[in-house]
Amino acid sequence: MIEAWYERDAGATRVTTPAELDRVLDAVAATDGPTLAELFTDGDPEKSWLEVGLHGDWASLRYVGDDAPNGAYSKGGTFAPSIDGEVLYYYMNNPREYPADAEIPVEVARKAAHEFLASGGARPSQVAWTEQDGPL
């Protein structure tokens, strides 16, 4: 089970099935601009969690868990032009910076979110990752 947080004035959404996860990801994808959902294993931020950012055909991921205590970003190519080398995604209207090379195809990110759910919170294996330096 995971809890998904993505709507500013709503609480957590409990997710136990692939269909429930698809509903969350569809709602995030339907928002204007690059938007994030946070997925917490067992609803516990002390366990592993995955941020899923969706924006049109592109997405980004950030994973934190025992095997990446400082976090890790998805690694793709540089798709969005960026003056400062970063792209912004928004979590409940708050900007979060991602490295410019963190964007990956949206279908890869969706599969990774499903793998995270099915595995009980393990780091998705089908994504290349860049380890974050320093503490969260």
Buried (B, 14 or more C-beta within 10 A) or exposed (E): BBBBBBBEEEEBBEBEEEEBBBBBBEBBBEBEEBBBBBBBBEBEEEBBBBBBBBBEEBBBBBBBBEEBEEBBBBBBEEBBEBEEEBBBBBBBEEEBEBBBBBBBBBEBBBBBBBBBBEEEBBBBEEBEBBEBEEEE
